[in-house]
Structure formats: C-alpha cells, structure tokens
Amino acid sequence: MSRVIVQYKVWPEQAGHNENLIRAVYAELAAAKPDGFRYATVKLDDGVTFVHIAEQSGPGDNPLTKLAAFAEFQRGIAERCEEPPVVRQATLVGSFRLFSGD
C-alpha cells in the first residue's frame, strides 16, 4: 500500500485555472476507473494552497501518469506555483471511511 501527499501553493491569479485542470483529471479518472486507486484534492482556506492525497493498494505504476489530463495539469505547474509541490510518503495512523480498509 502506498500513500502520497502533495502540497503546493499557486499564485492567486492561477487558483481558478489550477482547479479547472484538477477537475479534468477527476473526469478522466472517473472514466478510467483504475483499480486499487483512491485520490482526493482539497484547497485550503487561503484559497491558493492545494493538497492532493493518493492511495494505491496494488502494484504497478501510478495511474495518474497514464492520463492526458494529468499531463496537462503538470505542464506549466512551475509557473502556476508560488511554492512548488512537496511530495511526501505517508503512513496511515487512523482514518474514518476515508481510505481503503476503513
């Protein structure tokens, strides 16, 4: 089981565009329905900080890397960000119906 958390801060004028790119990723994920993959994105109350949480229960490559919408999301990420993405591996301590196995 692999869990990753990514956090970054976009420039205020880029927040709406970033959200649209994220929504496109979710639309493509809904169509692809990758097995053993859970994914969530939240925007914090400052309106410009985004946190992505991914969990992959099976072996293999990250299904996001196969999505055209994710490639589009990644294109230009450096220019959209005031603070670049920080990727962290995460260990689940507790969860209530948020992750698999709950």
PyMOL commands that set and color helices and strands:
alter all, ss='L'
color gray80, all
select helices_A, chain A and resi 12-32+63-66+68-74+77-80
alter helices_A, ss='H'
color red, helices_A
select strands_A, chain A and resi 2-10+37-43+49-56+81-89
alter strands_A, ss='S'
color yellow, strands_A
deselect
rebuild
show_as cartoon
